Amino acid sequence: MTARRRHPPPAVNLYTVISRAVEEGIAYGLTRAYKHTNTPSRDHLAIDLEQAVLNALCEVLEFPDPHA
């Protein structure tokens, strides 16, 4: 029996991954902010954008549990 060669994991372009997640988050956050009004407040817009971008980032990145 021959030993299996281990191949290094594929390289990941983190800039591209993070950039796409931020773009998707912004697009979703804008859609969400304008869902029920044509003139969302600056605070409402900021909250929806922040939440959507962070959610998109959490889909592609793993953050350590601060409570562990």
Secondary structure as GFF3:
##gff-version 3
##sequence-region A 1 68
A	DSSP	alpha_helix	14	33	.	.	.	ID=ss1
A	DSSP	alpha_helix	42	60	.	.	.	ID=ss2
###
